[in-house]
Amino acid sequence: MQSLSSSFSRHDFGPDFVWGTATAAYQVEGAHQTDGRGPSIWDTFTHDRRWGRFRDHGDVACEFYHRYESDLALMKSMGFKAFRFSLSWSRIMPDGTGRVNEAGLAFYDRLIDTCLRLGIEPWVTLYHWDLPQALEAKGGWTNRTVLRWFSEYVECCTKAFGHKVKNWMVLNEPLVFTAAGYFAGIHAPGRRGLWNFLPAVHHVVICQGEGGRIIRRNVPNARIGTTLFCAPVEPYTPNIRDVRTADRINALGNRLFIEPSLGLGYPVQDAPLLKQILTKYAKLGDLQRAVFDFDFIGLQNYFRLVVRHDWFTPYVWAREVKPRQRRVSEVTAMDWEVYPEGIYQIIRQFAQYEKVKEIIITENGAAFPDRLVNGQVDDPQRVTFYQNYLRQVLRAKQEGLKIGGYFAWSLMDNFEWAEGYRPRFGLIYVDYPTQQRIIKQSGHWFRQFLTS
């Protein structure tokens, strides 16, 4: 293992390394019925009292729709030069297809112009989990017609903004929105079962490739990527069943969406249940349509997975061994293990793919129980978190791995999906009743790190 100095600077990463922060439309924008926006699956899901656990929703969120100029000014003051944000499909196309909402396009046009005026490079994510409800009513990602719906949406966005935006990401964490939304039912749209999950996966895999091709056609000199949730997977014991379980979870968790795009197909050898996709849902030519030569792959790492074999878990026969069961030294407010070396391990794993040209960390961060005291938010745990994870990113870069940028999650505290507003990931504290913004100690640390 290569040793790293206890101190490091931004310059150690090189002059072309990208430093940014990230947000997502539904998590920050609010203005859920403003200027012609249509409902998304998250609007429906969070307001449906059958899902009694939900008391929070994104109707107001951080009011970024109205406050984006001052929020971007705060971001600039911390020294970041890149901003990753997503477009709301239902704000641009309220019915999911057909009619285009010009007021929605105008909002993102203003947002992009403000970024450029401040010297901040916009990095656009086309889909960050907020499918228009009108399309979910027709089957959503389980309906093969979504290939046409998504293509129409990407055509619209790239033709509208391609002359200003050069950095594009097709999808955000497809594993999470298919598994949590179409298998476990804990995210929107709340569907459950393998027979929702598998067709959704297959259609998303094809859309990932189709979206890339549309961007390439419509945006000259674009840098095109897609972003993937990823976590190093380890067996709880060296027992052969645990080892095979770890291989299976690695196939489902880390390989499912990258390998089809590289022309390797689905990892059916280690995850046999994926054969059902090929026999029930795939059509001739589908795997060719899934292939796309991405300029970069965005990796989003928050924790590692330690798993063991479990006969009582359907389909995957695996059980996660939770951090408290392993008596780990530190966990976040999400009960995720703080394991900095995991980000190095996952960069190294994805760098082994010959056709992966570059890796960008498009999300990494932590939620801790932040408190506002005398107008300030001291979050030393988060400062240490970023320092330790960035050391591991630098380790990967020093070893010659293809790592070209880092986006902190998140610019500000926001609506954290099924967890509501309780977890705070932001570099900026948001006092939700007043919408006051306060840069946390971690934000000040980044300011010193990026501007010194």
Stockholm file with secondary structure:
# STOCKHOLM 1.0

chainA/1-452         MQSLSSSFSRHDFGPDFVWGTATAAYQVEGAHQTDGRGPSIWDTFTHDRRWGRFRDHGDVACEFYHRYESDLALMKSMGFKAFRFSLSWSRIMPDGTGRVNEAGLAFYDRLIDTCLRLGIEPWVTLYHWDLPQALEAKGGWTNRTVLRWFSEYVECCTKAFGHKVKNWMVLNEPLVFTAAGYFAGIHAPGRRGLWNFLPAVHHVVICQGEGGRIIRRNVPNARIGTTLFCAPVEPYTPNIRDVRTADRINALGNRLFIEPSLGLGYPVQDAPLLKQILTKYAKLGDLQRAVFDFDFIGLQNYFRLVVRHDWFTPYVWAREVKPRQRRVSEVTAMDWEVYPEGIYQIIRQFAQYEKVKEIIITENGAAFPDRLVNGQVDDPQRVTFYQNYLRQVLRAKQEGLKIGGYFAWSLMDNFEWAEGYRPRFGLIYVDYPTQQRIIKQSGHWFRQFLTS
#=GR chainA/1-452 SS CCCCCSCCCGGGGCTTCEEEEECCHHHHCCCTTSTTCCCBHHHHHHHCTTSTTCCCCSSSTTCHHHHHHHHHHHHHHTTCCEEEEECCHHHHSTTSSSCCCHHHHHHHHHHHHHHHHTTCEEEEEEESSCCBHHHHTTTGGGSTTHHHHHHHHHHHHHHHHTTTCCEEEEEECHHHHHHHHHTBCSSTTCCBSHHHHHHHHHHHHHHHHHHHHHHHHHSTTCEEEEEEECCCEEESSSCHHHHHHHHHHHIIIIITTHHHHTTCCCCTTTCGGGHHHHHHTCCTTHHHHHCCCCSEEEEECCCCEEEEECTTSTTTCEEECCHHHHTCSCBCTTSCBCCTHHHHHHHHHHHTSTTCCCEEEEECCCCCCCCCBTTBCCCHHHHHHHHHHHHHHHHHHHTTCCEEEEEEECSBCCCCGGGTTSSCCCSEEEETTTTEEEECHHHHHHHHHHHC
#=GC SS_cons         CCCCCSCCCGGGGCTTCEEEEECCHHHHCCCTTSTTCCCBHHHHHHHCTTSTTCCCCSSSTTCHHHHHHHHHHHHHHTTCCEEEEECCHHHHSTTSSSCCCHHHHHHHHHHHHHHHHTTCEEEEEEESSCCBHHHHTTTGGGSTTHHHHHHHHHHHHHHHHTTTCCEEEEEECHHHHHHHHHTBCSSTTCCBSHHHHHHHHHHHHHHHHHHHHHHHHHSTTCEEEEEEECCCEEESSSCHHHHHHHHHHHIIIIITTHHHHTTCCCCTTTCGGGHHHHHHTCCTTHHHHHCCCCSEEEEECCCCEEEEECTTSTTTCEEECCHHHHTCSCBCTTSCBCCTHHHHHHHHHHHTSTTCCCEEEEECCCCCCCCCBTTBCCCHHHHHHHHHHHHHHHHHHHTTCCEEEEEEECSBCCCCGGGTTSSCCCSEEEETTTTEEEECHHHHHHHHHHHC
//
